[in-house]
Amino acid sequence: MAPLVDPDFWRGRAVLLTGHTGFKGAWLALWLQSMGARVTGLADGVPTQPSLYELARVGDGLERDVRADIRDHAALLDAFARHAPEIVIHMAAQSLVRPSFADPRTTYETNVMGTVNVLEAVRATASVRAVVNVTSDKCYDNLTAREPRAFVEDDPKGGHDPYSNSKACAELVADAYLRSFFAVDDGGPRLASARAGNVIGGGDWAADRLIPDIMAGALDGAPIPIRNPDAVRPWQHVLNPLAGYLRLAEGLHASPELQGGWNFGPTLGDARPVRWIADRLTELWPAELRWELDADPPTPHPHEAHFLALDSTKAREQLGWAPVWELDETLAQIVAWYRALGDGADMRDVTLGQIRAFANAPALSLPAPRGPSGS
Ligand SMILES: NC(=O)c1ccc[n+]([C@@H]2O[C@H](COP(=O)([O-])OP(=O)(O)OC[C@H]3O[C@@H](n4cnc5c(N)ncnc54)[C@H](O)[C@@H]3O)[C@@H](O)[C@H]2O)c1
């Protein structure tokens, strides 16, 4: 069976990846490097300490490592002109809900105007052929009155909190650019938006996320304070949607019919309460580990959408995409990653090893791929 992601497509290909120093960006930069892509990373700095970017020495395999702020239009024009990418994957963002309450302005400037600036740089750069704009499952309008069902790509965009709303705005921006500038297939750029959420994996140190909190407790041997143990989320390994983004870029490069929005969500069976994840991880961790209800959370947790699930039928049918690692395998890989870290292993080797294992594994019940016209 052909692999989900085609290494031959990526070998030698010029890729510009924004947000490569972040959690998802570092995994994607490594994956692209492992296939021989010529990767330019662009980010304003390294967002956490420690970071996957530093532990896995992501910078070592980049063609260029650019420090620029996506709010700076001129800096982006300059970076695109210098590096002449063929594929652009835009991931740089203020990526967290709680900081979006503390500083909505920076969140909107980064996530909305940052996306405008990236798309303007795309328009100004003749080499660009395919653009994947990464937003979030939170971009959908989570009407409480709505009958709970999984979101499909054409559902209305919205978002209650500034982060979610900024991602909805980024979707509207991408849609306007698609209709206004990229609709005619004249050899110019093709644009798609990718929506996924609740991704987990080794190497995440972002504040306020479940796995970083649990694994920090595991490495310290301290009890783990857990908020919202009954909140149900559709969890998936970070490599699952990243495979979707790569597959989408390959498809866009070949066909203008794949422009538009795409969901990359886990199977509904992988929607589990926080307490289930915490229990499984404490069981899998080799030493004594326990979690407890956080009696004193720092601030009341801001509003979060109650029901979030994505219908990924379109990606399954038109891209042949499906998750590869389901939740049990995902948690086992996470524990293996943090155990290796605790043992002082080379985390570049460990992370590349997980990417290799993922890339060689079959997707879950993968249906036969269909062309965009259903052929
Ligand atoms: N992690 C998740 O669960 C999740 C879920 C849904 C969507 N996403 C989206 O996926 C993308 C990547 O998420 P992540 O978890 O890797 O985020 P992250 O916070 O770990 O990394 C963010 C990246 O963006 C860069 N960045 C932030 N502001 C910037 C600016 N003004 N200029 C240039 N670079 C800037 C950071 O330096 C970093 O490289 C984001 O767009 C995020 O909104 C993530």
The ligand as an SDF file (V2000), in Angstrom:
LIG
                    3D

 44 48  0  0  0  0  0  0  0  0999 V2000
   -1.2960   22.1910   19.9750 N   0  0  0  0  0  0  0  0  0  0  0  0
   -2.6070   22.0350   19.7590 C   0  0  0  0  0  0  0  0  0  0  0  0
   -3.2900   21.2390   20.4350 O   0  0  0  0  0  0  0  0  0  0  0  0
   -3.2820   22.8120   18.6500 C   0  0  0  0  0  0  0  0  0  0  0  0
   -4.6520   22.5820   18.4420 C   0  0  0  0  0  0  0  0  0  0  0  0
   -5.2920   23.2690   17.4060 C   0  0  0  0  0  0  0  0  0  0  0  0
   -4.5830   24.1400   16.6030 C   0  0  0  0  0  0  0  0  0  0  0  0
   -3.2560   24.3590   16.8370 N   0  0  0  0  0  0  0  0  0  0  0  0
   -2.5850   25.3040   15.9450 C   0  0  0  0  0  0  0  0  0  0  0  0
   -1.4380   24.6870   15.3720 O   0  0  0  0  0  0  0  0  0  0  0  0
   -0.3920   25.6490   15.2430 C   0  0  0  0  0  0  0  0  0  0  0  0
    0.8460   25.1800   15.9910 C   0  0  0  0  0  0  0  0  0  0  0  0
    0.4960   24.9650   17.3540 O   0  0  0  0  0  0  0  0  0  0  0  0
    1.5830   24.6080   18.4660 P   0  0  0  0  0  0  0  0  0  0  0  0
    0.9080   23.8390   19.5050 O   0  0  0  0  0  0  0  0  0  0  0  0
    2.7830   24.0590   17.8120 O   0  0  0  0  0  0  0  0  0  0  0  0
    1.9150   26.0830   19.0260 O   0  0  0  0  0  0  0  0  0  0  0  0
    3.1650   26.5910   19.8650 P   0  0  0  0  0  0  0  0  0  0  0  0
    2.6690   27.6710   20.7560 O   0  0  0  0  0  0  0  0  0  0  0  0
    3.9140   25.4530   20.4490 O   0  0  0  0  0  0  0  0  0  0  0  0
    4.0980   27.2670   18.7450 O   0  0  0  0  0  0  0  0  0  0  0  0
    3.7620   28.4840   18.1500 C   0  0  0  0  0  0  0  0  0  0  0  0
    4.8190   28.8510   17.1330 C   0  0  0  0  0  0  0  0  0  0  0  0
    4.4700   30.1210   16.5550 O   0  0  0  0  0  0  0  0  0  0  0  0
    5.5540   31.0310   16.7260 C   0  0  0  0  0  0  0  0  0  0  0  0
    5.0220   32.3830   16.8740 N   0  0  0  0  0  0  0  0  0  0  0  0
    4.1300   32.8330   17.8150 C   0  0  0  0  0  0  0  0  0  0  0  0
    3.9040   34.1500   17.6140 N   0  0  0  0  0  0  0  0  0  0  0  0
    4.6630   34.5190   16.5360 C   0  0  0  0  0  0  0  0  0  0  0  0
    4.8680   35.7380   15.8470 C   0  0  0  0  0  0  0  0  0  0  0  0
    4.2410   36.8710   16.1960 N   0  0  0  0  0  0  0  0  0  0  0  0
    5.7330   35.7580   14.8010 N   0  0  0  0  0  0  0  0  0  0  0  0
    6.3840   34.6240   14.4180 C   0  0  0  0  0  0  0  0  0  0  0  0
    6.2330   33.4520   15.0400 N   0  0  0  0  0  0  0  0  0  0  0  0
    5.3800   33.4020   16.0820 C   0  0  0  0  0  0  0  0  0  0  0  0
    6.2800   30.5270   17.9700 C   0  0  0  0  0  0  0  0  0  0  0  0
    7.6190   31.0400   18.0060 O   0  0  0  0  0  0  0  0  0  0  0  0
    6.2150   29.0280   17.7300 C   0  0  0  0  0  0  0  0  0  0  0  0
    7.1880   28.6710   16.7680 O   0  0  0  0  0  0  0  0  0  0  0  0
   -0.9630   26.9720   15.7400 C   0  0  0  0  0  0  0  0  0  0  0  0
   -1.4750   27.6820   14.6400 O   0  0  0  0  0  0  0  0  0  0  0  0
   -2.0760   26.5320   16.6680 C   0  0  0  0  0  0  0  0  0  0  0  0
   -3.0470   27.5280   16.8320 O   0  0  0  0  0  0  0  0  0  0  0  0
   -2.5970   23.7190   17.8470 C   0  0  0  0  0  0  0  0  0  0  0  0
  1  2  1  0
  2  3  2  0
  2  4  1  0
  4  5  1  0
  4 44  2  0
  5  6  2  0
  6  7  1  0
  7  8  2  0
  8  9  1  0
  8 44  1  0
  9 10  1  0
  9 42  1  0
 10 11  1  0
 11 12  1  0
 11 40  1  0
 12 13  1  0
 13 14  1  0
 14 15  2  0
 14 16  1  0
 14 17  1  0
 17 18  1  0
 18 19  2  0
 18 20  1  0
 18 21  1  0
 21 22  1  0
 22 23  1  0
 23 24  1  0
 23 38  1  0
 24 25  1  0
 25 26  1  0
 25 36  1  0
 26 27  1  0
 26 35  1  0
 27 28  2  0
 28 29  1  0
 29 30  1  0
 29 35  2  0
 30 31  1  0
 30 32  2  0
 32 33  1  0
 33 34  2  0
 34 35  1  0
 36 37  1  0
 36 38  1  0
 38 39  1  0
 40 41  1  0
 40 42  1  0
 42 43  1  0
M  CHG  2   8   1  16  -1
M  END
$$$$
